[in-house]
């Protein structure tokens, strides 16, 4: 297994970050953007994906 130098090198993290960006863009439009509670909850969930990946990698390296 190769050594991970930085979190940005991990493909699954890159895809999770891309998903988060797309969710932010999609939730800026239409009635979804007006439902602040739902919009913010979905955004927080999306942000948690790359955050949890990074946390798991960090704990593994300790």
ZIBEL-V47421 format. One record per helix or strand. SS is the DSSP state (@ for helix, = for strand). FROM is the first residue (numbers start at 1). TO is the last residue. If there is no record, write none. Layout:
# ZIBEL-V47421
((SS,FROM,TO) (SS,FROM,TO))
This chain:
# ZIBEL-V47421
((@,7,9) (@,11,26) (@,30,34) (@,36,61))
